[in-house]
Each structure stands twice: as structure tokens, then as C-alpha cells.
Amino acid sequence: MKPIRRATTPAGRAQASGKPEKPAILTNIKLSAQFREAPNATFTRADAMDVHTLEKAKQQWQSAADMMPQLICLLNGKGHLIHTNRTIERWGLGRVDDVRGLHMHAILHGDCVDPLCYFQPLWLSAVARLSCGERTECDVFDPVLKRHLSFLVQPLLRPPSQLRETDDLHAVVMMGDISDFKQAEAGYQRLYEELERLVSHEKERREFSEGNQARLLTILEKTTDYVSMADAAGSMIYLNPAGRTLLGLGPQDDITNMKLCQHCDEDVKDRIWGEAIPSAIRSGLWSGESRLRDGAGREIHASQVIIAHRRGDGLVENFSTILRDTTEQVRIAQALRESRDELQRLSGLLVTIQEDERRRIALDLHDGLGQSLSLIKLSLENTAKLLTAGSTDEVSESLQQLIPRVKEALVEVRRVSTELRPSILDDLGILPTLSWFFREFESACSHIAVEKAFNVAEHEVPVPLQITLYRIVQEATNNIVKHAGADRVRVSLDRIDEVLHLLIEDNGCGFDPGSVRCTEGESRGLGLLSMKERASFSGGSYRIASVPGQGTRIEVSWPCGQFPD
């Protein structure tokens, strides 16, 4: 057998063969097999040097393999371990020299008896792929070693059958400890998940903020209050639809040339810029009463709020203004003040009316009933003297003369009593009382014709209203007799839609109601005031219409629903 011709260097051999260079540890094993095939070969000095070089390369590759952090295992065709690097010792799985011939499962899991151990099916799958010349590569977590491992099983080209031995290299298994990588990966995953959570939270917060802004803008657009915004110089940059409507502006009208408080009077502008704006700048907010002019020039009273908005550096960036129309409230407040003043005035006049009524009654009692009683007293005293003197005939005559005077006194008492409150009102009701009153009126004032139209039934006039209605008729007719100079009076009483209407009108001289004012200590206008007071206190409405030369019309109405049946 001829000696085997070899290149002097591994690189030369690779170049000569035309194949990629293999690790020295693999080449050495193959050479040993070749030497065993040719035991009688003659070696030259060059052959000895080549073996030395190969041995040196083997040691270098072995040192390099031992320094690698991965566990590198060389397997034969039966899956037994041929050689491994010293990582096996660093991992605490045994010594390099003691693990030769073992299976991978025995090396990694020496004491494992678990029939469900993950490595068994993994290894069987890798062996099956080796038979097809395919590699197996995956990452696993080994619960025995408590490490994350990268697992690679790489098939190698087997030698020809004539050179093949039991320990020929069949596959390389590389296992790397990737626990730190997995921990870093888990850390990165946690950071990624945290970042995703923060991004999701920020997205939700932004969506919530945008939703709030949209809702606030809707509120601004729909509110009936005037809302505007101006920059630090007072130029308008926003005006809501209610504000535009108030100022007579359309939705597309430009407001950038408008100034804050432009539609206010000069005195209001001076107060806003001299007092309100500086106060808002100092404290962030100013509120108070204000006035402005609408598109038609009408003055509007408003409650105003001015808010100063600042940037991050503290400088004022813009102003917001909110105006609420309080014109109606101001009008109501003014009406209440006037009503209070009127009430105070009327209260004083009521006292005057009461005193006048008492004075009139006192005069009636003094001039009428008082005179009659005085004459009766004198007649009785005279009769007593005659009786003492024994003048029987004269006593009888004196008593006869006294009877008419007593009758006159009784008539006067009935008259005063009737004027205070006619008993017929309590006995028969309002309609018979009014009929009796106007019969007496026509009898006393025959030059005045009275037209009556009572289109109600007795039960349709609430009892609490009867005396009030009678007094108003009494006062109105009294004024007609005293001041109107009329020759015709019309009085109607109707009930329409649960409202009782009283109408009294004459064809007299009339007057200007605005010129009649009741002042304390004067009786002029007390009759009109008395009717108004009686109507108001009984829950009714009073209206008088009169024009000089055209007569007078008095209307009083009462909602009957306020009175119980």
C-alpha cells in the first residue's frame, strides 16, 4: 500500500482537496482512522512534521473550544459522546474525561427518572432529523439545570464506509446558556409592556381630554350666555353663537378686528380696563355688574366674569369673558323697589282713608243722629218738668211731639248702619243688594240714568268678593256724582272663563288719570286709590281708562279659582 500523501499545512490540504477546512479536532480523528487502515505505511521526516503540525493545530482548536462559553459535544453515529469541551465542567455536569460514551440525556440530567422529561422527545426528534441530514435548532428552558438553553444539533459529513469506525464523528451538539439573554429579553418585554401600558394610558388620557374639550366646546356653543376670548392686547379671538346673536353678528362674520368691551359705553370701558382687567391679572378672576349694547343699540345689563389665563412663564396669554343677560332681573328688581315704595305710600294713604272714613262717620253721627238725640233729650227734660208741675195735658202733647224725632233718629241709625255694611248683603246676597243700591241711587240722583247688566247667578259670585264688589260700586258711583257730571251710567257684571268681570262706565267729563296723585294729607284721588287697593287686596286686577271730555271706564277682574266653593 502506498504511503498517504498529505499537505504540509491544514490550509494546503484544504486547497489541495478543494473542500472547506474542518476543525483540527475533527481532522485528527479522521487521520487516526486512516493510520489504522495502513499500519505498515512508511513515514518520512516530512510526515512526522505534518503530524506534529496537526497535533499542534488540534491543541489550539481544543483550547479555543474549551474557552468557548457554549457546551460543545461531538457525537458518533450511535449518539454517544466522543468529546466535549470544558464548559461541561464549568456547568457542573462532570469531568471531560468521565463523560465519554454517555448519551446527552445522561450528561444533562444524570439522575432524571421523569418519564415526561422534555429532553427525551426533543432528542428523539433531533436524532430523526439527523438521519435525514437535517439540523435541529431551538431554545428551551431546562428545569433541572434551571437555565435557558439554545440547542443546536448539526449533522456532519460521515467518512466513506471503508474508513468508517465506531467512534467516527457523526454530529455536533452546541448548547449555549442564554439565561442572561432571556432575562434581558424578559426585561425588555416588561419594559415594552410598560411602555405599551404608558402609551395606552396616554392615549386614553388624550382621548378623554379631547372628549372633554369637545364637550366643553359644545357647552360653549350651546350656552345662552355671552362667552368670548381675547388675547393679551384685548383683540377678540373667539365669540360663541350666543355672543354673536347678542351683538347682531353672523356665524361667518370676522371678529379679529373687535376689541374686548367694544360694545360697551365709555364709562363701562373705563371701568373694565381700569378696574376689572387689573384685578383679573392680579387674582386671576374678576366678577361684577356691567352693561353693553346689542346689535340694535339696546342697553343690556349683565353680570360679567373676566378670567386671566397665564402661560407657563407666568405671563398673561389671553382673557376669557362670560356675560349673562340680567336685564330682566334688573327690571324686576326695579319693579320690586317701585312696588315697595308704592306699598309704603299706599299704606300711608290707607291710614288717611281710614281716618277720613272715621271722620265722615263721626260727622254723620254728630250732625244727624247726634242732633236728633239732643232734641229728644231736651224734649224729655221739658216733659219731666211739666210732669213735675202737674201739667198733664202739656206732658201728653210733648210726648206726642217726641215720637217723630225718635223715628228720625232710628232712620239715621239705619242709614249709617247701611252705609257701613248693608244687612241685605248678608241676608239676600250681592245681586239683590246691588239692585237695592241702584234703586236708592236713582231715587236720590234722578238726573242720572243707570243701565244694569248682571249676567251672573248669585252662586257665581264668591262670598269673599261680595263686600269688595259692593264697596267698589259704591265708591265709583260716589265719584260719578261728585266729579263726573254724567247723566248716564252703565254697570255690568259677567263671569267668563272662571273670571269675574265688573265694568263701570259713564259719559261724564272724564279726566287724565296720570294727573291724579294722592299725597299725604290730601283727599284728592282717595276714591280711586280705595278702589285699586280693594281690588288688589282681594286678588283682582284694576284698570281705569279716562280721557277728558270722553267719560271714564273702570274695569275690575277677579280669577274665581282662588276662592273655595
Solvent accessible surface area in square Angstrom, and as a share of the most:
residue,aa,sasa,rsa
1,M,184,0.82
2,K,173,0.73
3,P,62,0.39
4,I,59,0.30
5,R,219,0.80
6,R,45,0.17
7,A,26,0.20
8,T,99,0.57
9,T,63,0.36
10,P,32,0.20
11,A,67,0.52
12,G,24,0.23
13,R,43,0.16
14,A,24,0.19
15,Q,154,0.68
16,A,86,0.67
17,S,68,0.44
18,G,67,0.65
19,K,120,0.51
20,P,118,0.74
21,E,99,0.44
22,K,93,0.40
23,P,47,0.30
24,A,9,0.07
25,I,25,0.13
26,L,24,0.12
27,T,30,0.17
28,N,33,0.17
29,I,43,0.22
30,K,85,0.36
31,L,16,0.08
32,S,40,0.26
33,A,3,0.03
34,Q,37,0.17
35,F,57,0.24
36,R,141,0.51
37,E,84,0.37
38,A,7,0.05
39,P,103,0.65
40,N,142,0.73
41,A,20,0.15
42,T,95,0.55
43,F,100,0.41
44,T,79,0.46
45,R,201,0.73
46,A,58,0.45
47,D,25,0.13
48,A,62,0.48
49,M,121,0.54
50,D,9,0.05
51,V,63,0.36
52,H,128,0.57
53,T,45,0.26
54,L,8,0.04
55,E,65,0.29
56,K,112,0.47
57,A,13,0.10
58,K,58,0.24
59,Q,104,0.46
60,Q,105,0.47
61,W,113,0.40
62,Q,35,0.16
63,S,65,0.42
64,A,51,0.40
65,A,21,0.16
66,D,20,0.10
67,M,153,0.68
68,M,72,0.32
69,P,97,0.61
70,Q,59,0.26
71,L,0,0.00
72,I,24,0.12
73,C,0,0.00
74,L,10,0.05
75,L,2,0.01
76,N,6,0.03
77,G,37,0.35
78,K,140,0.59
79,G,11,0.10
80,H,56,0.25
81,L,3,0.02
82,I,9,0.05
83,H,55,0.25
84,T,2,0.01
85,N,3,0.01
86,R,117,0.43
87,T,1,0.00
88,I,0,0.00
89,E,65,0.29
90,R,131,0.48
91,W,31,0.11
92,G,65,0.62
93,L,33,0.17
94,G,33,0.32
95,R,133,0.48
96,V,17,0.10
97,D,108,0.56
98,D,90,0.46
99,V,7,0.04
100,R,135,0.49
101,G,37,0.36
102,L,72,0.36
103,H,82,0.37
104,M,0,0.00
105,H,31,0.14
106,A,45,0.35
107,I,8,0.04
108,L,3,0.02
109,H,4,0.02
110,G,60,0.57
111,D,141,0.73
112,C,34,0.20
113,V,142,0.81
114,D,76,0.39
115,P,121,0.76
116,L,156,0.78
117,C,11,0.06
118,Y,59,0.23
119,F,1,0.00
120,Q,74,0.33
121,P,83,0.52
122,L,31,0.16
123,W,24,0.09
124,L,120,0.60
125,S,55,0.36
126,A,0,0.00
127,V,64,0.37
128,A,59,0.46
129,R,99,0.36
130,L,14,0.07
131,S,94,0.61
132,C,96,0.57
133,G,53,0.51
134,E,81,0.36
135,R,112,0.41
136,T,15,0.09
137,E,119,0.53
138,C,40,0.24
139,D,82,0.43
140,V,29,0.17
141,F,102,0.42
142,D,0,0.00
143,P,76,0.48
144,V,81,0.47
145,L,30,0.15
146,K,154,0.65
147,R,55,0.20
148,H,56,0.25
149,L,0,0.00
150,S,37,0.24
151,F,1,0.00
152,L,34,0.17
153,V,1,0.00
154,Q,59,0.26
155,P,21,0.13
156,L,53,0.26
157,L,143,0.71
158,R,88,0.32
159,P,20,0.12
160,P,62,0.39
161,S,84,0.54
162,Q,126,0.56
163,L,38,0.19
164,R,102,0.37
165,E,51,0.23
166,T,96,0.56
167,D,60,0.31
168,D,8,0.04
169,L,19,0.09
170,H,29,0.13
171,A,0,0.00
172,V,22,0.13
173,V,0,0.00
174,M,55,0.25
175,M,1,0.00
176,G,6,0.06
177,D,64,0.33
178,I,33,0.17
179,S,17,0.11
180,D,110,0.57
181,F,122,0.51
182,K,47,0.20
183,Q,119,0.53
184,A,43,0.34
185,E,75,0.34
186,A,40,0.31
187,G,16,0.15
188,Y,149,0.57
189,Q,89,0.40
190,R,150,0.55
191,L,117,0.58
192,Y,122,0.46
193,E,92,0.41
194,E,72,0.32
195,L,103,0.51
196,E,82,0.37
197,R,131,0.48
198,L,85,0.42
199,V,82,0.47
200,S,51,0.33
201,H,103,0.46
202,E,71,0.32
203,K,104,0.44
204,E,105,0.47
205,R,126,0.46
206,R,114,0.41
207,E,89,0.40
208,F,130,0.54
209,S,38,0.24
210,E,92,0.41
211,G,22,0.21
212,N,49,0.25
213,Q,113,0.50
214,A,58,0.45
215,R,130,0.47
216,L,108,0.54
217,L,94,0.47
218,T,72,0.42
219,I,105,0.53
220,L,61,0.30
221,E,62,0.28
222,K,157,0.67
223,T,37,0.21
224,T,129,0.75
225,D,18,0.09
226,Y,19,0.07
227,V,14,0.08
228,S,1,0.01
229,M,64,0.29
230,A,0,0.00
231,D,47,0.25
232,A,56,0.44
233,A,75,0.58
234,G,0,0.00
235,S,25,0.16
236,M,3,0.01
237,I,88,0.45
238,Y,53,0.20
239,L,6,0.03
240,N,0,0.00
241,P,57,0.36
242,A,23,0.18
243,G,0,0.00
244,R,37,0.14
245,T,107,0.62
246,L,40,0.20
247,L,8,0.04
248,G,58,0.56
249,L,46,0.23
250,G,25,0.24
251,P,116,0.73
252,Q,168,0.75
253,D,62,0.32
254,D,95,0.49
255,I,11,0.06
256,T,80,0.46
257,N,132,0.68
258,M,19,0.08
259,K,99,0.42
260,L,6,0.03
261,C,13,0.08
262,Q,80,0.36
263,H,52,0.23
264,C,15,0.09
265,D,41,0.21
266,E,117,0.53
267,D,85,0.44
268,V,3,0.01
269,K,51,0.22
270,D,98,0.51
271,R,83,0.30
272,I,0,0.00
273,W,99,0.35
274,G,58,0.56
275,E,89,0.40
276,A,0,0.00
277,I,10,0.05
278,P,44,0.28
279,S,23,0.15
280,A,0,0.00
281,I,63,0.32
282,R,178,0.65
283,S,85,0.55
284,G,24,0.23
285,L,94,0.47
286,W,25,0.09
287,S,74,0.48
288,G,25,0.24
289,E,112,0.50
290,S,5,0.03
291,R,70,0.25
292,L,6,0.03
293,R,88,0.32
294,D,19,0.10
295,G,54,0.52
296,A,99,0.77
297,G,40,0.38
298,R,126,0.46
299,E,57,0.26
300,I,1,0.00
301,H,54,0.24
302,A,2,0.01
303,S,38,0.24
304,Q,4,0.02
305,V,45,0.26
306,I,0,0.00
307,I,54,0.27
308,A,11,0.08
309,H,66,0.29
310,R,114,0.41
311,R,113,0.41
312,G,92,0.89
313,D,96,0.50
314,G,32,0.31
315,L,106,0.53
316,V,28,0.16
317,E,86,0.39
318,N,23,0.12
319,F,4,0.02
320,S,13,0.08
321,T,2,0.01
322,I,62,0.32
323,L,12,0.06
324,R,135,0.49
325,D,70,0.36
326,T,18,0.11
327,T,36,0.21
328,E,89,0.40
329,Q,101,0.45
330,V,52,0.30
331,R,133,0.49
332,I,76,0.39
333,A,39,0.30
334,Q,75,0.34
335,A,44,0.34
336,L,116,0.58
337,R,107,0.39
338,E,98,0.44
339,S,65,0.42
340,R,132,0.48
341,D,77,0.40
342,E,55,0.24
343,L,101,0.50
344,Q,118,0.53
345,R,94,0.34
346,L,14,0.07
347,S,55,0.35
348,G,33,0.32
349,L,4,0.02
350,L,58,0.29
351,V,87,0.50
352,T,24,0.14
353,I,31,0.16
354,Q,80,0.36
355,E,79,0.35
356,D,31,0.16
357,E,71,0.32
358,R,145,0.53
359,R,129,0.47
360,R,90,0.33
361,I,34,0.17
362,A,56,0.43
363,L,98,0.49
364,D,31,0.16
365,L,73,0.36
366,H,118,0.53
367,D,85,0.44
368,G,20,0.19
369,L,27,0.14
370,G,25,0.24
371,Q,94,0.42
372,S,15,0.10
373,L,93,0.46
374,S,56,0.36
375,L,83,0.41
376,I,19,0.10
377,K,114,0.48
378,L,104,0.52
379,S,11,0.07
380,L,88,0.44
381,E,76,0.34
382,N,75,0.38
383,T,10,0.06
384,A,55,0.42
385,K,144,0.61
386,L,35,0.18
387,L,121,0.60
388,T,122,0.71
389,A,81,0.63
390,G,55,0.53
391,S,36,0.23
392,T,97,0.57
393,D,120,0.62
394,E,86,0.39
395,V,14,0.08
396,S,58,0.37
397,E,103,0.46
398,S,11,0.07
399,L,77,0.38
400,Q,116,0.52
401,Q,101,0.45
402,L,14,0.07
403,I,87,0.44
404,P,68,0.43
405,R,79,0.29
406,V,59,0.34
407,K,125,0.53
408,E,105,0.47
409,A,6,0.05
410,L,87,0.43
411,V,93,0.53
412,E,30,0.13
413,V,67,0.38
414,R,147,0.54
415,R,91,0.33
416,V,12,0.07
417,S,58,0.37
418,T,37,0.22
419,E,51,0.23
420,L,79,0.39
421,R,106,0.39
422,P,1,0.01
423,S,79,0.51
424,I,38,0.20
425,L,5,0.03
426,D,90,0.47
427,D,106,0.55
428,L,110,0.55
429,G,9,0.08
430,I,0,0.00
431,L,33,0.17
432,P,48,0.30
433,T,0,0.00
434,L,1,0.00
435,S,34,0.22
436,W,62,0.22
437,F,26,0.11
438,F,1,0.00
439,R,144,0.53
440,E,91,0.41
441,F,18,0.08
442,E,61,0.27
443,S,91,0.59
444,A,87,0.67
445,C,18,0.11
446,S,100,0.65
447,H,127,0.57
448,I,4,0.02
449,A,60,0.47
450,V,18,0.11
451,E,84,0.38
452,K,86,0.36
453,A,25,0.19
454,F,48,0.20
455,N,100,0.51
456,V,15,0.09
457,A,40,0.31
458,E,59,0.26
459,H,154,0.69
460,E,53,0.24
461,V,3,0.02
462,P,20,0.12
463,V,114,0.66
464,P,76,0.48
465,L,1,0.00
466,Q,18,0.08
467,I,46,0.23
468,T,18,0.11
469,L,0,0.00
470,Y,3,0.01
471,R,34,0.12
472,I,0,0.00
473,V,0,0.00
474,Q,44,0.20
475,E,43,0.19
476,A,1,0.01
477,T,2,0.01
478,N,59,0.30
479,N,28,0.15
480,I,9,0.05
481,V,67,0.38
482,K,133,0.56
483,H,131,0.58
484,A,13,0.10
485,G,75,0.72
486,A,5,0.04
487,D,83,0.43
488,R,118,0.43
489,V,1,0.00
490,R,70,0.25
491,V,0,0.00
492,S,6,0.04
493,L,0,0.00
494,D,33,0.17
495,R,70,0.25
496,I,99,0.50
497,D,129,0.67
498,E,106,0.48
499,V,39,0.23
500,L,0,0.00
501,H,64,0.29
502,L,3,0.01
503,L,24,0.12
504,I,4,0.02
505,E,46,0.21
506,D,20,0.10
507,N,65,0.33
508,G,7,0.07
509,C,73,0.44
510,G,11,0.11
511,F,57,0.24
512,D,72,0.37
513,P,40,0.25
514,G,44,0.42
515,S,64,0.41
516,V,25,0.15
517,R,147,0.54
518,C,12,0.07
519,T,66,0.38
520,E,150,0.67
521,G,70,0.67
522,E,92,0.41
523,S,80,0.52
524,R,149,0.55
525,G,15,0.14
526,L,18,0.09
527,G,13,0.13
528,L,37,0.19
529,L,12,0.06
530,S,11,0.07
531,M,1,0.00
532,K,86,0.36
533,E,9,0.04
534,R,95,0.35
535,A,0,0.00
536,S,65,0.42
537,F,132,0.55
538,S,23,0.15
539,G,36,0.35
540,G,17,0.16
541,S,70,0.45
542,Y,45,0.17
543,R,139,0.51
544,I,39,0.20
545,A,41,0.32
546,S,14,0.09
547,V,75,0.43
548,P,87,0.55
549,G,63,0.60
550,Q,142,0.63
551,G,3,0.03
552,T,18,0.11
553,R,90,0.33
554,I,12,0.06
555,E,47,0.21
556,V,2,0.01
557,S,25,0.16
558,W,0,0.00
559,P,67,0.42
560,C,6,0.04
561,G,71,0.69
562,Q,90,0.40
563,F,30,0.13
564,P,118,0.74
565,D,192,1.00
